[in-house]
């Protein structure tokens, strides 16, 4: 693909699209072959990536949906919980910066902007997690505390 891109025969966007479809196909194959621990580890790495705090990627959502189809609800719930914990930790750190630095400082403004930008994604992930809990006839006693923590962090 690199050679085709270099020759101008393939656009970068097409390479990205093919890559995404390829990784999705590979994940589906792993699921079909029962390599669920490998899929789970890969997804956990994706949802807790060091620099990623936004909504779950489309491919991630599709693989999670496939795991639900093969009755791997516990794995999916665990992955959602990891994604929530990862984002909440970052949110708490940014909120501490907002409280520590005075209004008008660069750090205060940047962290406040970060919180405003990323809190909707976390709220959406929590909503999806809550729906999965209900569909699985389960509950999470920590969920209300997580919601309170988000409210405490949100500007």
ABEGO torsion letter per residue (X at the ends): XAAAAAAGABBAAAAAAAAAAAAAAAAAAAAAAGBAAAAAAAAAAAAABAABABBBBAAAAAAAAAAAAAGAAAAAAAAAAAAAAAAAAAAAAAAAAAAABBBGBAAAAAAAAAAAAAAAAAAAAAAAAAAAAAAAGBBBAAAAAAAAAAAAABX
